[in-house]
Amino acid sequence: MVDQPEQSRYHHGDLRTALLEAAERSIRDSGVSQLSLRDLAREVGVSHAAPRRHFPERQDLLDALAERGYARLGESIREAVSDHDSEFPERMRRAASAFGHFATGNPALLELMNATKHRPGASSVPQSSAAAFAPILDLICEGQENKALRKGSPEEIGLIIYATINGITTLVNAGAISAERLDDLTITAVNQFLRGAAP
């Protein structure tokens, strides 16, 4: 049982964060199917009804968890492409690497993010996804302006590199290839993408 000061802290605005952190640990250890608001309440030391103030339904918690995941992913991608002194190909490799490492470091969370994004009615999650990948689309537009990439829909061009890196990370997460190969495979994939998407 947690002490009263900690319970009070949750009641003053920390409960939502505590629940999200506990939920992420839970899906990492046991998967989404085992996630329970009652169990999370017990873990953070509040009554079983307390989480309902922030997440009336279990799906509300899953949506918030997906949004939080996309926010973290977006931060990683933005940081990867922020050095405008670097050449375009290097920034593209860093962006792909940022996604690759997030995907292999958070496989259960990424699965939830992808599933939740396509759930009917989950409008805020697709918006979070779009914001996370916006720096890559901006980078593709920059590549088109610099004539490093062919003209066309940035979304369609971006889908190719996303699908490629996502495929590599899926193989890593499934144990089909070792995690140590992630960086080399990512570099190879981006280099091939850049050649294939050149004007």
PyMOL commands that set and color helices and strands:
alter all, ss='L'
color gray80, all
select helices_A, chain A and resi 4-30+32-34+37-44+50-53+58-81+88-105+107-117+124-145+154-173+179-196
alter helices_A, ss='H'
color red, helices_A
deselect
rebuild
show_as cartoon
